[in-house]
């Protein structure tokens, strides 16, 4: 943009478009460019638009009134939601042979050992609660990206493994954002399929670090899309640079650290109360 170096107003020179008209024309061009990105060509692509489309692709509101059971790393999980009432359960046998049953619900967190509530120290209870919640969180994605405490931002388009993606940043308000409200996520949604094919996040809970995940084994069960992940890391990634995982992954400069696999998934739809 060219500005006058002196104060005062000047009339338009012959052949030039006046500033108000030029501003109007530029505004029309910008609006047109923003709208062309939408598949329906009727609204600009925003973070909210992308998330809404992805949730539709993954099953919409089915998980809001459903009971889902699955196994993850030799532990049994049960996710139940019905009209805002929820419980997330994890059940396993520990190394001492005790039966452990951990439950997150509207009432809080409970840990039972051989059927009896334990008074284990609060730090351990908090770690166990975060552990259960993390597994549930990633299993239910992308549904939670419309939670009230979520802050969405559209970062633009990216290319990963030759495919085009919408890049969305997710952060959280402190109020309602849970124990992990300081974490930062980047999600890559395919521009045509709206599948959530990659994500990166920086976390502070329990320890500090980052991860990059690639979705694999996408399958539909009971009307809901579920997916497993290859879990990567890379050195020197910070809170502000997790979007760099895109380049590092494309260049093969990430390290596979684990596989995230949910097995024996069963979805039972519930009648809303």
C-alpha positions in Angstrom: 0.0 0.0 0.0 1.4 3.5 -1.0 0.8 6.3 1.4 1.5 10.0 1.1 4.6 11.2 2.9 2.9 14.5 3.7 -0.3 15.2 5.5 -3.3 16.6 3.7 -5.7 15.3 1.1 -5.3 15.1 -2.7 -7.7 14.5 -5.5 -7.2 11.4 -7.6 -5.0 11.8 -10.6 -6.4 11.1 -14.1 -6.7 7.3 -14.7 -6.4 6.4 -11.0 -9.2 4.8 -8.9 -10.3 6.9 -5.9 -9.3 5.4 -2.5 -12.9 4.7 -1.4 -13.7 2.8 -4.6 -10.4 1.0 -4.6 -11.0 -0.1 -1.0 -14.4 -1.4 -2.0 -13.1 -3.3 -5.0 -10.3 -4.9 -2.9 -12.8 -5.9 -0.3 -14.9 -7.7 -2.9 -11.8 -9.5 -4.3 -10.7 -10.6 -0.8 -14.2 -11.9 0.0 -14.4 -13.7 -3.3 -11.0 -15.4 -2.6 -12.1 -16.4 0.9 -15.3 -18.0 -0.4 -13.7 -20.1 -3.1 -12.0 -22.3 -0.6 -15.4 -23.7 0.6 -16.5 -26.8 -1.2 -20.0 -25.4 -1.4 -18.6 -22.1 -2.6 -21.0 -20.3 -0.3 -19.1 -19.5 2.8 -15.4 -18.8 3.7 -13.3 -21.6 5.2 -12.9 -21.0 8.9 -11.7 -23.2 11.7 -15.3 -23.7 12.8 -16.4 -24.7 9.3 -13.6 -27.4 9.1 -14.3 -28.8 12.5 -18.0 -29.0 11.9 -17.5 -30.8 8.6 -15.0 -33.2 10.2 -17.4 -34.1 13.0 -20.1 -34.9 10.5 -17.7 -37.2 8.6 -16.8 -39.0 11.8 -20.3 -39.7 12.9 -21.8 -36.5 14.1 -23.6 -36.7 17.4 -23.7 -40.5 17.7 -21.2 -40.6 20.5 -23.2 -38.1 22.5 -25.7 -40.9 23.2 -23.8 -44.1 23.0 -21.9 -46.7 25.0 -18.5 -47.6 23.5 -16.3 -50.4 24.7 -12.7 -51.1 23.5 -9.4 -52.4 24.6 -6.2 -50.3 24.8 -2.9 -51.7 25.9 -4.4 -54.7 27.8 -6.9 -52.4 29.6 -10.7 -52.4 29.0 -12.4 -49.1 28.5 -16.1 -48.1 28.6 -17.2 -44.7 27.3 -20.8 -43.8 28.1 -22.6 -40.6 27.3 -26.3 -39.9 27.4 -27.8 -36.4 27.2 -24.8 -34.8 29.0 -24.4 -37.5 31.7 -21.2 -39.4 31.1 -18.8 -42.0 32.6 -15.4 -43.1 31.3 -14.1 -46.3 32.8 -10.9 -48.2 32.7 -10.5 -51.7 34.1 -7.4 -53.9 34.4 -5.4 -56.1 36.7 -2.2 -54.5 38.2 1.2 -56.2 38.7 0.2 -57.2 42.2 -2.9 -59.1 40.9 -5.4 -56.5 42.1 -8.5 -55.6 40.0 -8.5 -51.9 39.3 -11.6 -50.0 38.2 -11.2 -46.3 37.5 -14.1 -44.0 36.7 -14.4 -40.4 35.5 -18.0 -39.1 35.6 -20.0 -36.0 36.3 -19.4 -36.7 40.0 -15.6 -36.7 39.6 -12.9 -39.4 39.7 -13.2 -42.7 41.6 -10.6 -45.5 41.9 -11.6 -48.9 43.1 -9.1 -51.7 44.1 -10.8 -55.1 44.3 -14.1 -53.3 44.5 -13.2 -51.0 47.3 -12.6 -47.3 47.0 -9.0 -46.4 47.8 -7.5 -43.4 49.6 -4.4 -43.5 47.5 -2.4 -40.2 47.6 -3.9 -37.3 45.6 -1.0 -37.0 43.1 -1.5 -40.6 42.0 -5.2 -40.2 41.7 -4.7 -37.1 39.6 -2.2 -39.0 37.3 -4.6 -41.9 36.9 -7.5 -39.5 36.1 -5.4 -37.7 33.4 -4.3 -41.1 32.0 -7.9 -42.3 31.6 -9.1 -38.9 30.2 -6.3 -38.8 27.6 -7.2 -42.2 26.1 -10.9 -41.2 26.0 -10.1 -37.8 24.5 -8.1 -39.1 21.5 -10.6 -41.9 20.9 -13.6 -39.4 20.8 -11.9 -36.9 18.5 -12.9 -34.8 16.7 -16.1 -34.4 18.7 -14.5 -32.5 21.6 -13.2 -29.7 19.3 -16.6 -28.0 19.7 -16.4 -28.0 23.5 -17.1 -24.6 25.0 -13.5 -24.0 26.3 -11.9 -24.7 22.9 -10.2 -21.8 21.0 -9.9 -22.5 17.3 -7.8 -20.7 14.7 -7.4 -21.4 11.0 -3.7 -21.4 10.1 -4.0 -21.9 6.3 -3.4 -24.8 4.0 -0.5 -27.4 4.1 0.7 -30.3 2.1 1.7 -33.6 3.8 2.7 -36.6 1.8 1.4 -35.0 -1.3 -2.1 -34.3 0.0 -3.7 -30.9 0.8 -4.8 -30.1 4.3 -6.5 -27.4 6.4 -4.3 -26.6 9.3 -6.2 -25.8 12.5 -4.8 -24.7 15.9 -6.6 -25.7 19.0 -6.0 -24.1 22.4 -8.2 -23.8 25.5 -9.7 -21.3 27.9 -8.5 -21.9 31.5 -12.1 -22.0 32.7 -13.5 -25.2 31.5 -10.4 -26.3 29.8 -9.5 -29.1 32.2 -6.2 -29.8 33.8 -4.5 -29.7 30.4 -5.7 -26.3 29.3 -2.2 -25.0 28.6 -1.5 -27.6 25.9 -1.4 -26.6 22.3 -2.7 -28.8 19.4 -2.4 -28.5 15.6 -4.7 -30.7 13.5 -4.5 -31.3 9.7 -7.8 -32.0 8.1 -7.9 -33.3 4.5 -9.4 -30.5 2.2 -11.7 -32.9 0.4 -12.5 -35.8 2.8 -12.3 -33.7 6.0 -10.6 -36.6 7.7 -8.3 -35.8 10.6 -5.2 -37.4 9.2 -2.4 -35.8 11.3 -2.1 -33.9 14.6 0.7 -32.5 16.7 0.6 -31.3 20.3 2.8 -29.8 23.0 1.9 -30.9 26.5 2.9 -29.8 30.0 1.0 -32.4 32.1 3.2 -34.7 34.3 6.1 -34.1 32.0 6.8 -31.7 29.1 7.2 -32.6 25.4 5.6 -32.9 22.1 4.2 -35.6 19.7 3.1 -35.9 16.1 0.5 -38.5 15.1 -0.4 -40.0 11.8 -3.8 -41.6 11.5 -3.9 -45.2 10.3 -6.5 -48.0 10.1 -9.5 -45.7 9.7 -12.6 -47.8 10.0 -16.4 -47.2 10.6 -18.1 -49.0 13.5 -21.7 -48.4 14.4 -21.8 -45.3 12.2 -18.7 -43.8 13.9 -15.2 -43.5 12.3 -12.4 -44.6 14.6 -8.7 -44.5 13.8 -5.4 -45.7 15.3 -2.1 -43.6 15.2 1.6 -43.9 14.6 3.1 -41.7 17.3 6.3 -39.7 16.5 8.6 -37.2 18.2 11.4 -35.0 17.2 14.1 -33.0 19.1 14.0 -29.2 19.6 10.2 -28.8 19.1 8.8 -26.1 21.4 5.3 -24.9 22.3 5.5 -22.3 19.5 6.9 -24.6 16.8 4.8 -27.7 16.8 3.5 -26.9 13.3 7.1 -27.6 12.1 6.3 -31.3 12.5 4.7 -31.0 9.1 8.1 -30.3 7.5 10.0 -32.7 9.7 7.6 -35.5 8.8 7.7 -34.8 5.1 11.5 -34.9 5.2 11.6 -38.1 7.3 13.1 -36.4 10.3 10.8 -37.7 13.0 11.2 -40.8 15.2 8.5 -43.4 15.7 8.0 -43.9 19.5 4.8 -45.9 19.7 1.6 -47.1 18.1 -1.8 -46.1 19.4 -4.2 -49.0 18.7 -7.7 -49.4 20.0 -9.1 -53.0 19.6 -12.4 -54.8 19.9 -14.5 -51.6 19.5 -18.2 -52.0 20.0 -20.7 -49.1 19.7 -24.1 -49.3 21.3 -26.4 -46.3 20.5 -28.5 -45.2 23.4 -31.9 -43.5 23.5 -31.5 -40.0 24.7 -32.9 -39.4 28.2 
